[in-house]
Amino acid sequence: MFTAKLQCTRSEIKRYLSLSSPPAQAQYSKNMSETVVNTYGGSPLNRLSWLRTSHAFLNAVVALPSTRWMLLNSGQPLMIKSDAGDQSFNYLTTQKVKPFLGPEPYFGQGQNPGELVPEAVEEEHNRHSPLLAVRHRGAPIVFLGLHETEHDANSALPSSEFTNPEIAIQKLNGTAYFAMDIAELGLPETEVKQILDGALLGNGRSYSWVEPRSLMSSMDSFTAAVFANARSMVDWNFRNKFCPGCGSPTYSMWAGWKIACTSLLPWTDNTGRKPCPSGKGLHNYTHPRTDPVVIMIAIDETGDKVLLGRGRRFPGKFYSALAGFIEPGESFEDSVAREMWEEAGVHVWNVKYHSGQPWPYPASLMVGFYARADSSKPIRVDLDNELADARWFTRDEVRAVLDHKAGTTFRKSDFKRMNEIVEGKATEDKTNAEMAAQALSPADPGAASKPVLQREPTDDEEPPFRLPPLTAIAGVLIRDWVDGKIGFKNELLKGNL
């Protein structure tokens, strides 16, 4: 009897805790024990973090004809439109972006233009030398990583091999990716246009800088993941121009992955100044930040009701998962419980992890959870007043909205209202407004990649409320609950009988 019970338990564990590697876009089979990859996640690049400090490697790989660049302008990516009207993401070669890069060397810049500092020795790596891949001239450049043609651990290049970059670079298999935001340069628009016209125009093509949220429903998983990394990193570099320790200007190190105080450069005259505290120890303001946010749904004890909220910033009848930033001294579970109580006056327990989603606006990590709650208890939205409303919905109510053609669609009027609330002004750019509205609409797998704005539904076509699309983790959480992919043990067993 004991043996039979043990075998049954193992079978359940295997059934509910099996691991696999599904494709991107939150696709998996029968249970929530599998890895979920949401939009912007699933980075396809080997980031080669141990080589970010080697300017010999970085300068060698920048010069490769195969190297590709993601160019942004104030966080907006560069898009190419063909004469047929099709729009696509555009990666540029180093040759085409050279006018934006400034004089060589691009990494390991010495005191005077054209000078190259010596490659660091192991001792300098250990004591965090201020000259590791130093770039103190020009806009920061971010090395995103290598898209490898072969995934072989034996082909990984140690930093020691780059004593002779010309030989080492021959062993590199794949395409290197870099990113840069040209807004850092402060160039006149006419100069930027002149450079890009020469590099991109021809064969009926045109180009534009595009609101990135408008691309969510049309980006492939590779581009979405590369973009999330690029946008968060260039934004972090843009926001950290002065040292928090002493107020001096900062400069870029480690291929855009570290900033340092200019008072630490060996040629800086610090006469009469106190040493900058950033020169000793490790400091969290010298490395990129990621702001974790918990986002969660509550499921009642019957398993047939879910708690959703309507934020004051969102238009009309739009309901979604609850969310909030994690505070210092909290675990993920602590934050889920606190946010549920503060926003909806609901106590939760049995908090379970679902999946994560990078959110590069500017650098959040959405950490998805679901938890138990008692639907018979009163709901309160008057504690922190972040929600206009919160309520329990049945599975059938939510499924009906998800199946409705306008159930997960933002309209032009919705986006305009939300923009006025968030930005404090009306949207003047009609194209970007419409495309951003499309970003919050579900993607049609059979449609062309060119964004097409949903038409305004008539009153009789209106769903009773709206929900987020599957490009957002909130939409994935809600859909997975409706489909029975997440829940608690008794519910899952009941649903599979």
VEXDREN-2710 file (C-alpha; in Angstrom, 1 decimal):
% VEXDREN-2710
k/r/px/py/pz
1/MET/0.0/0.0/0.0
2/PHE/2.8/2.3/0.9
3/THR/4.6/1.5/-2.4
4/ALA/1.6/2.2/-4.5
5/LYS/1.0/5.6/-2.8
6/LEU/4.7/6.5/-3.3
7/GLN/4.5/5.6/-7.0
8/CYS/1.4/7.7/-7.4
9/THR/3.1/10.7/-5.7
10/ARG/6.0/10.4/-8.0
11/SER/3.7/10.2/-11.0
12/GLU/2.0/13.5/-9.9
13/ILE/5.4/15.2/-9.4
14/LYS/6.5/14.1/-12.8
15/ARG/3.3/15.3/-14.3
16/TYR/3.2/18.7/-12.6
17/LEU/6.9/19.5/-12.3
18/SER/8.3/18.4/-15.7
19/LEU/10.7/20.8/-17.3
20/SER/10.9/21.6/-21.0
21/SER/12.0/24.5/-23.2
22/PRO/9.0/25.8/-25.1
23/PRO/9.3/28.5/-27.7
24/ALA/8.9/32.1/-26.9
25/GLN/5.5/33.9/-26.5
26/ALA/4.4/31.9/-23.5
27/GLN/3.7/28.6/-25.1
28/TYR/3.8/25.3/-23.2
29/SER/1.7/22.2/-22.8
30/LYS/-0.4/21.1/-19.9
31/ASN/0.9/22.5/-16.6
32/MET/2.6/25.5/-15.0
33/SER/5.7/23.6/-14.0
34/GLU/7.2/24.3/-17.4
35/THR/9.4/27.3/-18.3
36/VAL/7.3/30.1/-19.7
37/VAL/9.0/32.7/-22.0
38/ASN/7.1/36.0/-22.3
39/THR/7.5/38.8/-24.8
40/TYR/10.9/40.5/-24.3
41/GLY/12.3/37.4/-22.5
42/GLY/14.3/34.4/-23.7
43/SER/17.5/36.3/-24.6
44/PRO/19.1/34.5/-27.6
45/LEU/22.6/36.1/-27.1
46/ASN/25.6/34.8/-25.3
47/ARG/26.4/38.0/-23.4
48/LEU/30.1/37.0/-22.9
49/SER/30.2/39.1/-19.7
50/TRP/33.8/38.1/-19.0
51/LEU/34.9/39.8/-22.1
52/ARG/33.2/43.2/-21.5
53/THR/36.4/44.4/-19.7
54/SER/38.7/43.6/-22.7
55/HIS/39.0/46.5/-25.1
56/ALA/41.1/44.2/-27.3
57/PHE/38.1/41.9/-27.8
58/LEU/35.6/44.8/-28.1
59/ASN/37.6/46.8/-30.7
60/ALA/38.3/43.6/-32.7
61/VAL/34.6/42.5/-32.8
62/VAL/33.3/46.0/-33.6
63/ALA/35.4/45.9/-36.8
64/LEU/33.9/42.6/-38.1
65/PRO/31.7/43.0/-41.2
66/SER/29.2/40.6/-39.6
67/THR/28.7/42.8/-36.5
68/ARG/25.2/44.4/-36.3
69/TRP/23.9/47.5/-34.4
70/MET/20.6/48.4/-32.9
71/LEU/20.3/52.1/-33.2
72/LEU/17.9/54.1/-31.0
73/ASN/16.9/57.7/-30.7
74/SER/15.7/58.7/-27.2
75/GLY/14.7/55.0/-26.8
76/GLN/12.9/54.7/-30.1
77/PRO/14.3/52.0/-32.5
78/LEU/15.0/52.6/-36.1
79/MET/12.6/51.1/-38.5
80/ILE/12.8/50.6/-42.3
81/LYS/9.7/50.8/-44.6
82/SER/9.8/49.3/-48.0
83/ASP/8.1/50.8/-51.1
84/ALA/5.4/48.2/-50.5
85/GLY/4.7/49.7/-47.1
86/ASP/6.1/46.8/-45.1
87/GLN/7.9/47.9/-42.0
88/SER/10.7/46.0/-40.4
89/PHE/13.3/46.3/-37.7
90/ASN/16.7/47.4/-39.0
91/TYR/20.1/46.3/-37.8
92/LEU/23.0/48.3/-39.2
93/THR/26.6/47.4/-39.9
94/THR/29.5/49.1/-38.2
95/GLN/30.4/50.8/-41.4
96/LYS/27.0/52.5/-41.6
97/VAL/27.0/53.7/-38.0
98/LYS/30.7/54.9/-37.9
99/PRO/29.7/58.6/-38.2
100/PHE/28.0/58.2/-34.8
101/LEU/30.8/56.4/-33.1
102/GLY/33.5/59.1/-33.0
103/PRO/37.3/58.5/-33.5
104/GLU/38.9/55.2/-32.8
105/PRO/39.7/53.5/-30.5
106/TYR/36.1/53.0/-29.4
107/PHE/37.2/51.2/-26.2
108/GLY/40.3/51.5/-24.1
109/GLN/40.5/55.2/-24.8
110/GLY/43.6/57.0/-23.4
111/GLN/44.0/60.5/-22.1
112/ASN/44.4/62.0/-25.5
113/PRO/42.4/61.3/-28.7
114/GLY/43.7/58.3/-30.6
115/GLU/45.6/56.9/-27.6
116/LEU/44.9/53.3/-26.5
117/VAL/45.5/52.3/-22.9
118/PRO/47.3/49.0/-22.3
119/GLU/45.2/45.9/-22.0
120/ALA/44.5/45.1/-18.3
121/VAL/46.4/42.4/-16.6
122/GLU/44.8/40.0/-14.1
123/GLU/45.8/42.1/-11.1
124/GLU/44.0/45.1/-12.5
125/HIS/40.8/43.0/-13.1
126/ASN/41.0/41.9/-9.5
127/ARG/41.2/45.4/-8.1
128/HIS/38.6/46.9/-10.5
129/SER/40.9/49.1/-12.6
130/PRO/39.1/52.4/-13.8
131/LEU/40.6/51.7/-17.3
132/LEU/38.8/48.4/-18.1
133/ALA/37.4/49.0/-21.6
134/VAL/37.2/52.7/-20.8
135/ARG/35.2/54.9/-23.1
136/HIS/35.2/58.6/-21.9
137/ARG/34.7/60.1/-25.4
138/GLY/31.5/59.9/-27.4
139/ALA/28.2/58.4/-26.5
140/PRO/28.2/55.1/-24.5
141/ILE/28.2/51.9/-26.6
142/VAL/26.6/48.8/-25.3
143/PHE/27.9/45.3/-26.2
144/LEU/24.8/43.1/-26.2
145/GLY/26.3/39.8/-26.9
146/LEU/27.0/37.2/-29.5
147/HIS/24.3/35.2/-31.5
148/GLU/26.2/32.0/-31.8
149/THR/25.8/29.7/-34.8
150/GLU/26.8/26.7/-32.6
151/HIS/26.2/26.2/-28.9
152/ASP/29.4/24.5/-27.9
153/ALA/31.0/25.1/-24.5
154/ASN/34.4/24.3/-26.0
155/SER/34.1/27.3/-28.4
156/ALA/33.7/29.9/-25.6
157/LEU/36.6/32.3/-25.7
158/PRO/38.4/33.1/-22.4
159/SER/39.7/36.7/-22.0
160/SER/43.3/35.3/-22.0
161/GLU/43.0/34.4/-25.7
162/PHE/42.7/38.1/-26.6
163/THR/46.4/38.8/-26.1
164/ASN/46.4/38.4/-29.9
165/PRO/42.9/39.6/-31.0
166/GLU/43.5/38.8/-34.7
167/ILE/44.0/35.1/-34.0
168/ALA/41.3/34.9/-31.3
169/ILE/38.6/36.6/-33.5
170/GLN/39.0/33.8/-36.0
171/LYS/37.5/31.4/-33.4
172/LEU/34.5/33.5/-32.9
173/ASN/31.4/31.8/-34.3
174/GLY/28.3/34.0/-34.6
175/THR/27.1/37.6/-35.0
176/ALA/28.0/40.3/-32.4
177/TYR/25.4/42.8/-31.5
178/PHE/25.9/46.4/-30.2
179/ALA/23.5/49.2/-29.3
180/MET/23.7/52.9/-29.1
181/ASP/21.3/55.8/-28.6
182/ILE/22.2/58.7/-30.8
183/ALA/20.3/61.2/-28.7
184/GLU/23.4/61.1/-26.4
185/LEU/25.3/62.9/-29.2
186/GLY/23.1/66.0/-29.3
187/LEU/23.5/66.2/-33.1
188/PRO/21.2/68.5/-35.1
189/GLU/18.3/66.6/-36.8
190/THR/19.6/67.7/-40.2
191/GLU/23.0/66.0/-39.5
192/VAL/21.4/62.8/-38.3
193/LYS/19.1/62.8/-41.4
194/GLN/22.1/63.3/-43.7
195/ILE/24.0/60.4/-42.2
196/LEU/21.0/58.0/-42.3
197/ASP/19.9/59.1/-45.7
198/GLY/23.3/58.1/-47.1
199/ALA/23.2/54.7/-45.2
200/LEU/19.6/53.6/-45.6
201/LEU/17.8/55.2/-48.5
202/GLY/17.4/53.6/-51.9
203/ASN/15.2/51.0/-53.6
204/GLY/12.1/52.9/-52.5
205/ARG/12.9/52.5/-48.8
206/SER/12.3/55.1/-46.0
207/TYR/13.1/55.0/-42.3
208/SER/11.6/56.4/-39.1
209/TRP/12.0/56.2/-35.3
210/VAL/9.0/54.3/-33.9
211/GLU/7.3/54.2/-30.5
212/PRO/8.5/50.8/-29.3
213/ARG/5.3/49.7/-27.6
214/SER/3.7/49.8/-31.1
215/LEU/6.0/46.9/-32.1
216/MET/5.0/44.4/-29.4
217/SER/2.5/42.6/-31.5
218/SER/4.7/42.3/-34.6
219/MET/8.2/41.8/-33.1
220/ASP/9.7/38.3/-33.5
221/SER/11.0/36.8/-30.2
222/PHE/14.6/37.3/-31.2
223/THR/14.2/41.0/-31.9
224/ALA/12.0/41.6/-28.9
225/ALA/14.6/40.1/-26.5
226/VAL/17.5/41.9/-28.1
227/PHE/15.5/45.2/-28.0
228/ALA/14.6/44.8/-24.3
229/ASN/18.3/44.4/-23.4
230/ALA/19.3/47.3/-25.7
231/ARG/16.7/49.8/-24.6
232/SER/17.1/49.2/-20.9
233/MET/20.9/49.5/-21.1
234/VAL/21.0/52.7/-23.2
235/ASP/18.4/54.2/-20.9
236/TRP/20.5/53.4/-17.8
237/ASN/23.6/55.0/-19.3
238/PHE/21.5/58.1/-20.3
239/ARG/20.2/58.5/-16.8
240/ASN/23.5/58.3/-14.9
241/LYS/25.6/61.2/-16.0
242/PHE/26.9/62.2/-12.6
243/CYS/28.5/60.3/-9.8
244/PRO/26.2/59.7/-6.9
245/GLY/29.2/59.7/-4.6
246/CYS/30.8/63.1/-5.4
247/GLY/28.8/64.7/-8.3
248/SER/31.6/64.4/-10.9
249/PRO/30.7/63.5/-14.5
250/THR/30.7/59.8/-15.2
251/TYR/32.1/57.8/-18.1
252/SER/31.4/54.4/-19.6
253/MET/33.3/51.1/-18.9
254/TRP/32.8/47.4/-19.5
255/ALA/31.2/48.0/-22.9
256/GLY/28.4/50.1/-21.4
257/TRP/27.8/47.7/-18.5
258/LYS/29.4/49.9/-15.8
259/ILE/29.8/53.6/-15.2
260/ALA/32.6/55.2/-13.2
261/CYS/33.5/58.6/-11.7
262/THR/35.9/60.7/-13.8
263/SER/37.8/61.5/-10.6
264/LEU/39.1/57.9/-10.8
265/LEU/40.8/58.4/-14.1
266/PRO/44.6/58.4/-13.5
267/TRP/45.1/61.7/-15.4
268/THR/42.4/63.6/-13.5
269/ASP/43.6/66.4/-11.4
270/ASN/41.9/65.9/-8.0
271/THR/43.9/68.6/-6.1
272/GLY/42.0/69.9/-3.1
273/ARG/39.2/67.3/-3.5
274/LYS/38.2/64.5/-1.1
275/PRO/38.5/61.0/-2.7
276/CYS/35.3/59.8/-4.2
277/PRO/33.7/57.1/-2.1
278/SER/33.0/55.1/-5.3
279/GLY/36.7/54.3/-5.5
280/LYS/36.5/51.8/-2.7
281/GLY/34.4/48.6/-2.6
282/LEU/31.3/47.7/-4.7
283/HIS/28.5/50.2/-5.2
284/ASN/25.1/49.4/-6.7
285/TYR/25.0/52.7/-8.6
286/THR/28.0/51.6/-10.8
287/HIS/26.2/48.7/-12.4
288/PRO/22.9/48.5/-14.3
289/ARG/19.7/48.4/-12.3
290/THR/16.7/46.3/-12.8
291/ASP/13.5/47.3/-10.9
292/PRO/11.5/44.3/-9.9
293/VAL/7.7/44.5/-9.9
294/VAL/5.4/41.8/-8.7
295/ILE/2.3/41.3/-10.8
296/MET/-0.4/38.9/-9.6
297/ILE/-3.8/37.5/-9.7
298/ALA/-5.8/36.1/-6.7
299/ILE/-7.8/32.9/-7.1
300/ASP/-10.6/32.1/-4.7
301/GLU/-10.9/28.8/-2.8
302/THR/-13.3/27.4/-5.4
303/GLY/-10.8/28.0/-8.1
304/ASP/-13.5/29.5/-10.3
305/LYS/-13.1/33.2/-9.5
306/VAL/-10.2/35.6/-10.1
307/LEU/-9.6/39.1/-8.6
308/LEU/-8.7/41.8/-11.1
309/GLY/-8.4/45.5/-10.7
310/ARG/-9.0/48.7/-12.8
311/GLY/-6.2/51.2/-12.4
312/ARG/-7.0/54.9/-12.3
313/ARG/-4.6/55.5/-15.2
314/PHE/-6.2/53.1/-17.6
315/PRO/-9.2/53.9/-19.7
316/GLY/-12.8/52.7/-19.3
317/LYS/-13.5/49.2/-18.4
318/PHE/-9.9/47.8/-18.6
319/TYR/-9.2/45.3/-15.8
320/SER/-5.9/43.6/-15.2
321/ALA/-3.7/41.8/-12.7
322/LEU/-2.6/43.9/-9.7
323/ALA/1.0/45.0/-9.6
324/GLY/3.5/47.0/-7.6
325/PHE/7.2/47.6/-7.0
326/ILE/9.1/45.4/-4.5
327/GLU/10.3/47.5/-1.6
328/PRO/13.6/47.1/0.3
329/GLY/13.6/44.3/2.9
330/GLU/10.8/42.3/1.1
331/SER/10.8/38.9/-0.5
332/PHE/8.7/38.4/-3.6
333/GLU/6.0/36.7/-1.5
334/ASP/6.0/39.6/1.0
335/SER/5.5/42.1/-1.8
336/VAL/2.6/40.1/-3.3
337/ALA/0.8/40.0/0.0
338/ARG/1.4/43.7/0.8
339/GLU/0.3/44.9/-2.6
340/MET/-2.8/42.8/-2.6
341/TRP/-3.7/44.3/0.8
342/GLU/-2.8/47.9/-0.1
343/GLU/-4.6/48.0/-3.4
344/ALA/-7.6/45.8/-2.8
345/GLY/-7.8/45.2/0.9
346/VAL/-7.5/41.4/0.3
347/HIS/-5.4/39.0/2.3
348/VAL/-3.7/36.3/0.3
349/TRP/-1.8/33.1/1.1
350/ASN/-0.1/30.2/-0.8
351/VAL/1.7/32.5/-3.2
352/LYS/3.0/30.7/-6.3
353/TYR/5.5/31.8/-8.9
354/HIS/4.4/31.8/-12.6
355/SER/6.9/33.5/-14.8
356/GLY/8.8/36.7/-15.5
357/GLN/8.8/39.4/-18.2
358/PRO/11.5/42.0/-18.8
359/TRP/9.8/45.4/-19.3
360/PRO/12.2/47.9/-20.9
361/TYR/10.2/51.0/-20.0
362/PRO/12.7/51.8/-18.7
363/ALA/14.1/48.8/-16.9
364/SER/11.6/46.8/-14.9
365/LEU/11.3/43.0/-14.4
366/MET/7.7/41.9/-14.1
367/VAL/7.6/38.9/-11.7
368/GLY/4.3/37.0/-12.1
369/PHE/2.5/35.2/-9.3
370/TYR/-0.9/33.8/-8.4
371/ALA/-2.2/33.3/-4.8
372/ARG/-5.2/32.2/-2.8
373/ALA/-7.8/34.6/-1.4
374/ASP/-11.2/34.5/0.2
375/SER/-13.8/35.9/-2.3
376/SER/-16.4/36.3/0.5
377/LYS/-14.4/39.0/2.2
378/PRO/-15.0/42.7/1.3
379/ILE/-12.8/44.4/-1.2
380/ARG/-11.4/47.9/-0.4
381/VAL/-9.8/50.2/-2.9
382/ASP/-9.7/53.2/-0.5
383/LEU/-6.4/52.3/1.2
384/ASP/-3.8/53.6/-1.3
385/ASN/-6.4/54.7/-3.9
386/GLU/-4.4/53.3/-6.8
387/LEU/-7.3/51.4/-8.2
388/ALA/-10.6/52.8/-9.3
389/ASP/-12.2/49.4/-8.8
390/ALA/-11.5/45.8/-8.0
391/ARG/-13.8/42.8/-8.2
392/TRP/-14.1/39.0/-8.5
393/PHE/-14.8/37.6/-12.0
394/THR/-15.9/34.1/-12.8
395/ARG/-14.0/31.9/-15.2
396/ASP/-16.9/32.1/-17.7
397/GLU/-17.0/35.9/-17.5
398/VAL/-13.3/36.2/-18.2
399/ARG/-13.4/33.6/-21.0
400/ALA/-16.2/35.4/-22.7
401/VAL/-14.1/38.6/-22.8
402/LEU/-11.0/36.8/-24.0
403/ASP/-13.0/35.2/-26.8
404/HIS/-14.5/38.6/-27.8
405/LYS/-12.9/40.2/-30.8
406/ALA/-12.5/43.5/-28.9
407/GLY/-11.9/41.9/-25.5
408/THR/-8.1/42.6/-25.4
409/THR/-8.0/45.6/-27.7
410/PHE/-7.2/49.2/-26.9
411/ARG/-8.9/51.7/-29.2
412/LYS/-7.6/55.0/-30.4
413/SER/-9.8/56.9/-28.0
414/ASP/-8.6/54.7/-25.1
415/PHE/-4.9/55.4/-25.9
416/LYS/-5.5/59.1/-26.2
417/ARG/-7.2/59.2/-22.8
418/MET/-4.4/57.2/-21.2
419/ASN/-1.7/59.3/-22.8
420/GLU/-3.4/62.5/-21.4
421/ILE/-3.5/61.0/-17.9
422/VAL/0.1/59.6/-17.9
423/GLU/1.9/62.2/-20.0
424/GLY/-0.3/65.2/-19.1
425/LYS/-1.0/66.1/-22.7
426/ALA/-2.9/65.0/-25.7
427/THR/-1.2/62.9/-28.4
428/GLU/-0.2/65.1/-31.3
429/ASP/1.5/62.4/-33.3
430/LYS/-1.4/60.5/-34.9
431/THR/0.8/57.7/-36.3
432/ASN/2.5/56.9/-33.1
433/ALA/-0.7/57.2/-31.2
434/GLU/-2.4/54.7/-33.4
435/MET/0.6/52.3/-33.4
436/ALA/0.8/52.5/-29.6
437/ALA/-2.9/51.6/-29.4
438/GLN/-2.2/48.6/-31.7
439/ALA/0.6/47.6/-29.3
440/LEU/-2.1/46.9/-26.7
441/SER/-4.1/44.8/-29.2
442/PRO/-3.7/41.1/-29.7
443/ALA/-1.5/39.9/-32.5
444/ASP/-3.1/37.9/-35.3
445/PRO/-0.6/35.1/-36.2
446/GLY/-2.0/34.9/-39.7
447/ALA/-1.8/38.7/-40.4
448/ALA/1.1/40.5/-41.9
449/SER/3.7/42.0/-39.6
450/LYS/2.7/45.6/-40.5
451/PRO/0.6/47.1/-37.6
452/VAL/-3.0/47.6/-38.5
453/LEU/-5.2/49.5/-36.1
454/GLN/-8.3/47.8/-34.9
455/ARG/-11.5/49.7/-35.9
456/GLU/-13.7/51.2/-33.2
457/PRO/-16.3/48.6/-32.1
458/THR/-19.9/49.7/-32.1
459/ASP/-21.8/49.8/-28.8
460/ASP/-23.5/46.5/-29.4
461/GLU/-20.0/44.9/-30.1
462/GLU/-18.6/46.2/-26.8
463/PRO/-17.4/43.5/-24.3
464/PRO/-18.5/44.0/-20.7
465/PHE/-14.9/44.8/-19.8
466/ARG/-11.5/44.6/-21.4
467/LEU/-8.3/42.6/-20.5
468/PRO/-4.6/42.8/-21.4
469/PRO/-3.3/41.0/-24.5
470/LEU/-0.9/38.1/-24.4
471/THR/2.1/40.3/-25.1
472/ALA/1.9/41.4/-21.5
473/ILE/2.4/39.0/-18.6
474/ALA/-0.9/40.1/-17.1
475/GLY/-2.7/38.7/-20.1
476/VAL/-0.7/35.5/-19.9
477/LEU/-1.6/35.0/-16.2
478/ILE/-5.3/35.6/-16.8
479/ARG/-5.4/33.3/-19.9
480/ASP/-3.5/30.5/-18.1
481/TRP/-6.0/30.6/-15.2
482/VAL/-8.9/30.5/-17.6
483/ASP/-7.4/27.5/-19.5
484/GLY/-6.6/25.7/-16.3
485/LYS/-2.9/25.8/-16.7
486/ILE/-2.4/27.4/-13.3
487/GLY/-4.2/26.9/-10.0
488/PHE/-3.8/24.8/-7.0
489/LYS/-3.4/21.1/-6.7
490/ASN/-7.0/20.0/-6.1
491/GLU/-8.2/22.3/-8.9
492/LEU/-5.6/20.9/-11.4
493/LEU/-6.4/17.3/-10.5
494/LYS/-10.2/18.0/-10.8
495/GLY/-9.7/19.6/-14.2
496/ASN/-7.8/16.6/-15.5
497/LEU/-10.2/13.9/-14.3
END
